[in-house]
Amino acid sequence: MMKTLFAVLPMLVIATSVQAVPKYTSTRMNCDRVQATVRQQGVVVLTYPSPRKGGRMLYDTYVASRRFCRPGEITERVSVPSADRLRCPVLKCKPDEPSDNSDGGQERGPNDPTHL
């Protein structure tokens, strides 16, 4: 019984801590609705057609505020297309770059093993 509990417990913790991030197509909503959806959900994936490559969809994760970013990240104001506007302002997380450039100027992405 105890062995079964120890085997199942980690899976239960992982299953309850992982939340699916909702995905929306920004060009199917007006800008006010895009912004309201991001505010209500906290974190969303927005998809939209590529302006340069027909038929391709672009996507990224957008947040309601900095509290939805990882430690060491800040928000950056960017825009996505919406049904009624070419540029609908939203927030996106990005690494907080130190002003003293102490890391030698190398950017580290979230998939870099040295990224914190």
Secondary structure, DSSP 8 states (H G I E B T S, - for coil): -HHHHHHHHHHHHHHHH-----EEEGGGS-HHHHHHHHHHHSEEEEEEE-SSSTT-EEEEEEESSGGGS-TTEEEEEEEE--SS-S-EEEEEEEE---TT-TTTT----TTSTT--
